[in-house]
Amino acid sequence: MTTLLLSLMLTADPTSAGVVLPGKDAAAKHIVLVSGDEEYRSEDVMSQWARILNEHHGFKCTVLFALDADGTVNANKSNIPGLEALKTADLLCIFTRFRNLPDEQMKHIDDYIQSKKPIIGLRTATHAFNFSKGSKYAKYGWNTKEPGNEGGFGKQILGETWVAHHGKHGGEGTRGRIVNDKKSAILNGIADGSMFGTTDVYVARPPADADILVLGEVTDSLKPDSKAVAGRKNQPMMPIAWTRNVDGRRVFTTTFGCSTDLESEGVRRMLVNACYWALDQKVPEKAGVEIVGQFHVSPFGNKTNEQWKAIGKKPADFFK
């Protein structure tokens, strides 16, 4: 498939903006990838992940972005048009951070969650939403204390909400260490220690029902060949990838996630494998995960609204 086959939904209608990559055939599963964070370049991550899933594996993929009124990507915005695509989704992959979406957009996410279809969450998806007390969807807020919904979407669905940085943010990286006794197909084709990311390890204590697959070894620099930090940060190591079954729904969560993390073949393969697993399909022994097209990796870091506006990219620009 090529970019000539892209079906672009970039109309003036603010409810229908996104990029659709058609599946290999009518039976292809539909994966909706939702970006929207102002720090880790989720728009880069979700676009490239979708291209890999589509080009190498034939999935239909819809990628959605946080947008300004003029249709340019603005990762500071709590405005993600096109979420009605979830009506036909077989899998939701989400990488948002502290979003306070309008009710008419959040309704589509709520409907999908209520459908009990599978969900994959990356990095800041543990704190995907930020709603004030009394809001219609306050139960999904990362810091809600509403009885039965404590910790919101992150804690209740993914298995953890925002707690703290465990590694030094921007100074210490993460090497994935496979839990010794794990035979999960999500780890097919991935060697212990082959996954590396410049994002630091988060504090994460998933619930007892979580199946921990990968632990995060804190490294002393952001280089893949850096050494493990000695001492308490790696004794013990924090979970960085796990699965859950939530009311019959398959859930996969990883705290890997910035665009530079996708430079790691092992990280890309884990994300692809997780999609097959979440869809209850046979996971390839060694999934194709070669980068598709141009992938301009952007270092993570916060930007102001004006800086994001200056980027001036439209959703289609991520697929050239």
Buried (B, 14 or more C-beta within 10 A) or exposed (E): BEBEEBEBBBEEEEEEBBBBBBBEEEEBBBBBBBBBBBBBBBBBBBBBBBBBBBBBBBBBBBBBBBBBEEBBBBBBBBBBBBBBBBEEBBBBBBBBBBBBBEEEBBBBBBEBBEEEBBBBBBBBBBBBBBBEEEBEBBBBBBBBEEEEBEBBBBBBBBBBBBBEBBBBBBEBBBBBBBBEEBEBBBBBBBEBBBBBBBBBBBBBEBEEEBBBBBBBBBBBEBEBEBEBBEEEBBEEBBBBBBBBEBEEBBBBBBBBBBBBBBBBBBBBBBBBBBBBBBBEBEBBEEBBBEBBEEBEBBEBEEBEEEEBBEBEEBBBBBBE
